[in-house]
C-alpha cells in the first residue's frame, strides 16, 4: 500500500519544496491534486519539461514517490466542442504522467458542462443521461491510450456529479471492464454515496484502486438539517467537509476493518482541506492515525 499526502493545504510551496515538506511530515508519497503550475483545472497542463525535470529530481532527493496525478476536465460535457477540448487536455496530461512515471491517474466522473453553458446556451442539456453518454464517448477515446501506456485511471463519484452514488459508479466501471479503469472511494463523500459504509466498500472492492481519508458530518441526520442552507430545502447544494479523523461522523473502525476484510492494497491518501492554518499539525496527525488504524486492523501489513 502507498500512503500519500494530498498537499493542497501547502500548495503555496514550489514543487521541489513540496517534496521536502512531504517527507518531513512523515509521508513517502504525494497525491498531486490540481495546482496552477502543473495540472490546473480545465486548462491544458502547465507542466513544462523543465518543471517536470526539477520535480523528478526533488522526488528522488527526498525519497518521495508520486502516487497519483489528478487532471480535472469536462470530459462528460454534452457540448461536443467542450468534451473534445477536455479529451485533448487529457491526452497531454497522460503524457505528463508517463514522463513522471506516475502509474495512477485519478479524477471525477464530472459535472458535465461548464455552468455558463449548461444554464444559458442550451437549457436542459446537462442531464445525467446526456453527461453519461458524453463520458462514454470520452472513455472510448482515452481508455485505449491508458491501456497502451500501462497506466490506470481511477474515477470517483463526487457530490453534484452526474453520478453521485457509489453503487451506480461501481456498476459503470465494472461493466466497461477495462483493466485500466478502476474506482476511487472518497471517505468524506460517504454520506452522499449511500447508507451502508461497509457494504459500499465491499461492492467497490473488485475495482477499488484508490481511497481518500478525511472526516465529515452526516448531512442526513437531524431531518437533514445538519447544515443550514438558504434557500431552505435547496437540492442544489452539496456541502461536505474534509476534516481530521475524529472531527466528523464517519465510523473509522468500520472503514478500516472493511478495507482489511477486502484486502485493499492500493493508494490511500490523507486529504484534509479544512485546516490550512494548522496544515503541518493536521498532516502529521493524519499520518499517525492512518497508521494506527492500519496496524490495528492489519490492512496490508507492510503499509507505509
ChimeraX attribute file (.defattr): number of C-alpha atoms within 10 A of each C-alpha:
attribute: neighborCount
match mode: 1-to-1
recipient: residues
	/A:1	15
	/A:2	21
	/A:3	23
	/A:4	27
	/A:5	30
	/A:6	24
	/A:7	25
	/A:8	18
	/A:9	19
	/A:10	17
	/A:11	17
	/A:12	11
	/A:13	14
	/A:14	12
	/A:15	21
	/A:16	17
	/A:17	16
	/A:18	22
	/A:19	28
	/A:20	18
	/A:21	17
	/A:22	26
	/A:23	18
	/A:24	13
	/A:25	17
	/A:26	18
	/A:27	23
	/A:28	21
	/A:29	25
	/A:30	25
	/A:31	26
	/A:32	24
	/A:33	22
	/A:34	20
	/A:35	18
	/A:36	12
	/A:37	13
	/A:38	21
	/A:39	22
	/A:40	18
	/A:41	16
	/A:42	18
	/A:43	17
	/A:44	19
	/A:45	23
	/A:46	17
	/A:47	18
	/A:48	12
	/A:49	11
	/A:50	9
	/A:51	14
	/A:52	18
	/A:53	14
	/A:54	13
	/A:55	21
	/A:56	20
	/A:57	13
	/A:58	19
	/A:59	24
	/A:60	11
	/A:61	12
	/A:62	18
	/A:63	15
	/A:64	20
	/A:65	23
	/A:66	23
	/A:67	25
	/A:68	27
	/A:69	25
	/A:70	23
	/A:71	26
	/A:72	22
	/A:73	27
	/A:74	29
	/A:75	32
	/A:76	32
	/A:77	29
	/A:78	26
	/A:79	22
	/A:80	14
	/A:81	10
	/A:82	20
	/A:83	22
	/A:84	19
	/A:85	17
	/A:86	22
	/A:87	21
	/A:88	16
	/A:89	22
	/A:90	23
	/A:91	18
	/A:92	15
	/A:93	23
	/A:94	23
	/A:95	14
	/A:96	21
	/A:97	21
	/A:98	16
	/A:99	13
	/A:100	16
	/A:101	15
	/A:102	17
	/A:103	18
	/A:104	25
	/A:105	24
	/A:106	23
	/A:107	20
	/A:108	24
	/A:109	24
	/A:110	25
	/A:111	24
	/A:112	28
	/A:113	23
	/A:114	15
	/A:115	11
	/A:116	9
	/A:117	16
	/A:118	18
	/A:119	13
	/A:120	10
	/A:121	11
	/A:122	12
	/A:123	10
	/A:124	10
	/A:125	19
	/A:126	23
	/A:127	16
	/A:128	16
	/A:129	13
	/A:130	18
	/A:131	26
	/A:132	22
	/A:133	14
	/A:134	22
	/A:135	22
	/A:136	16
	/A:137	17
	/A:138	20
	/A:139	18
	/A:140	12
	/A:141	14
	/A:142	17
	/A:143	19
	/A:144	13
	/A:145	15
	/A:146	23
	/A:147	15
	/A:148	9
	/A:149	15
	/A:150	13
	/A:151	21
	/A:152	21
	/A:153	26
	/A:154	25
	/A:155	24
	/A:156	25
	/A:157	27
	/A:158	24
	/A:159	22
	/A:160	17
	/A:161	17
	/A:162	23
	/A:163	23
	/A:164	21
	/A:165	21
	/A:166	24
	/A:167	17
	/A:168	13
	/A:169	22
	/A:170	24
	/A:171	14
	/A:172	16
	/A:173	20
	/A:174	17
	/A:175	9
	/A:176	13
	/A:177	12
	/A:178	15
	/A:179	16
	/A:180	20
	/A:181	24
	/A:182	26
	/A:183	27
	/A:184	27
	/A:185	26
	/A:186	22
	/A:187	20
	/A:188	24
	/A:189	28
	/A:190	23
	/A:191	20
	/A:192	20
	/A:193	23
	/A:194	14
	/A:195	12
	/A:196	10
	/A:197	19
	/A:198	16
	/A:199	13
	/A:200	19
	/A:201	22
	/A:202	14
	/A:203	16
	/A:204	22
	/A:205	21
	/A:206	15
	/A:207	19
	/A:208	24
	/A:209	23
	/A:210	27
	/A:211	23
	/A:212	23
	/A:213	25
	/A:214	25
	/A:215	26
	/A:216	23
	/A:217	21
	/A:218	21
	/A:219	18
	/A:220	13
	/A:221	10
	/A:222	9
	/A:223	7
	/A:224	11
	/A:225	13
	/A:226	12
	/A:227	13
	/A:228	12
	/A:229	12
	/A:230	7
	/A:231	8
	/A:232	8
	/A:233	11
	/A:234	10
	/A:235	9
	/A:236	8
	/A:237	12
	/A:238	12
	/A:239	15
	/A:240	18
	/A:241	17
	/A:242	23
	/A:243	22
	/A:244	22
	/A:245	21
	/A:246	13
	/A:247	13
	/A:248	16
	/A:249	14
	/A:250	20
	/A:251	13
	/A:252	18
	/A:253	12
	/A:254	13
	/A:255	18
	/A:256	21
	/A:257	18
	/A:258	21
	/A:259	22
	/A:260	18
	/A:261	16
	/A:262	16
	/A:263	14
	/A:264	21
	/A:265	19
	/A:266	18
	/A:267	20
	/A:268	26
	/A:269	26
	/A:270	28
	/A:271	27
	/A:272	26
	/A:273	18
	/A:274	15
	/A:275	15
	/A:276	14
	/A:277	10
	/A:278	10
	/A:279	17
	/A:280	17
	/A:281	12
	/A:282	21
	/A:283	24
	/A:284	17
	/A:285	16
	/A:286	24
	/A:287	19
	/A:288	12
	/A:289	15
	/A:290	21
	/A:291	16
	/A:292	12
	/A:293	16
	/A:294	20
	/A:295	15
	/A:296	14
	/A:297	19
	/A:298	18
	/A:299	22
	/A:300	17
	/A:301	13
	/A:302	11
	/A:303	16
	/A:304	17
